[in-house]
Amino acid sequence: MVQPQPLYVGEHVRTVVPIAELPAGMHGIVRAIFPLCDFYDVFFSEGIGLRIVHRSALEHLRLAQDGTMAGSTEVRPAPGVGRER
């Protein structure tokens, strides 16, 4: 059986099966990791808050590149900053 890739703090995830009051498809952000038992503390918005979820119930969400500099390490000044008058 193939083990799923580990998740990391700050990654966006989605539930793949219903869990208690969480329907499948809920989006959340990993806040803590319990690696020995493969559980993750995930923050879900919409008033749900933090829930401990097993890795098998989560999938990594790949966010679309929308033309912003997501993932870039290049630093650019804000518009108008550093311009002489």
C-alpha positions, -999 to 999 in steps of 0.1 A, spaced: 0 0 0 14 34 -10 16 59 19 4 94 12 30 122 12 33 140 46 17 174 51 34 204 66 23 233 88 7 260 67 -4 237 38 -39 240 25 -59 208 26 -94 194 18 -113 166 35 -119 137 12 -145 119 34 -171 132 58 -159 134 94 -184 141 122 -197 176 114 -172 181 85 -185 173 51 -162 160 24 -146 189 4 -141 212 34 -109 234 30 -86 239 59 -50 248 68 -26 225 87 -17 241 121 1 213 139 14 178 131 13 146 153 37 125 132 37 93 153 1 86 147 -4 104 114 -29 130 127 -30 167 119 -45 197 137 -64 215 109 -81 249 111 -114 250 91 -131 283 86 -168 289 86 -171 287 123 -158 252 126 -123 260 140 -96 235 148 -101 197 144 -77 168 147 -79 148 114 -62 116 103 -40 119 71 -62 94 52 -91 119 54 -71 148 39 -57 157 5 -32 184 -3 -48 214 -21 -27 228 -49 -36 265 -52 -38 279 -87 -12 303 -98 -32 334 -105 -5 357 -119 6 369 -85 40 362 -72 29 332 -51 60 311 -42 84 337 -56 113 348 -35 118 380 -55 112 411 -34 97 441 -51 90 475 -35 54 487 -32 42 511 -59 56 546 -54 82 535 -28 118 546 -35 109 570 -62 124 605 -61 102 635 -66 
